[in-house]
Amino acid sequence: MMPRDVTEFLTTDESSPQCYGDSGCMLGALRDYPMVLRDEHYRQELRHSIYLFARAPESGAQVFIHVFPLPHGRAEYEKALSFYNEQKNNFRLPSGQTFSDATLAPASREGFDEHLVFRAKDGRHRRRIVHGFVGTHRAVMLVFSLNHTDFLGSQFFALVCGHLKLADLPFDGFGVTGGCRVDPGEPHAK
């Protein structure tokens, strides 16, 4: 088994940070919604991942954020994207909802040359919306996952999309101090 670094916390704990990430991939407003944040980095891989798991009332809703440093991580990004592309399925969204490149795209994304989005199906009930962003310095893959199709009705997904900022900057790794502006007296989880 490859050595890995893991950070995990419940965002509603007093010691949890208000934001997490680096200056090119920052998720803010963490304390505004109860979720578990799990940051994993396998030291031998060219990928760094943040997994977000919604707590009640939206248990089962998940967001995966995978960041790949470029150009070295391009093959790893393509491999991860291929995994979801094999599950590609244009499932229907609930009545009145339409699917486009903007569906669940983060509000702030700067400097990326490529953006693709598609729907995927995993098993009988699990549905996913997958975004891929590629720039000069990093590629970012976002995966939104549910056991039904009402992605746009999810407060959890709306919070993540509204408070996730992506920028094509060199990648140094995640952490609370990596570009997150916090008060010096604020407790940190790391």
Buried (B, 14 or more C-beta within 10 A) or exposed (E): EEEEEEBEBBBBEEEBBBBBBBBBBBBBBBBBBBBBBBBBBBEEBBBBBBBBBBBEEBEEBBBBBBBBBBEEBBEBBBEBBEEBBEBEEEEEBEEEEEBEEEBBBBEBBEBBEEBEBBBBBEEEEBBBBBBBBBBEBBBBBBBBBBBEBEBBBBEBBBBBBEBBBBBBBEBEEBBBEBBBEEEEEEEBBE
